[in-house]
Amino acid sequence: MFCTTCGVRMLDQDRFCAACGKPAGVPAGTYVAPPRPLERDMFRKKLGGVCAGLANYLNADVTLVRLCWILAVIFTGVPLVLYFIGWAVMPRNDLRAAVAPYAGTTVL
């Protein structure tokens, strides 16, 4: 089997192309990206990572999300409570195991 986008040879059990990342058996131009998980971003965090995780989920600028969050806290106060709820409920993205590039082993 060959990738319909880049033409690289794939095994029959492969679900994604190793070269371009497109799913197997999907014609070019019809790929829909999987939804992003809603999780706290521990790599771009300032306090708890909730605004950075929300920006990743919405595909928005982190600074814009933080600015809107601060303005909403100043004018209503409700997002302050929602921040603590998000901090307690949203999973961290730095606890995920990294997949090693060979032999399918995981590195913690």
Secondary structure, 3 states (H helix, E strand, C coil): CECCCCCCECCCCCCECCCCCCECCCCCCCCCCCCCCCCECCCCCCCCCHHHHHHHHHCCCHHHHHHHHHHHHHHCCHHHHHHHHHHHHCCECCCCCEECCCCCCEEC
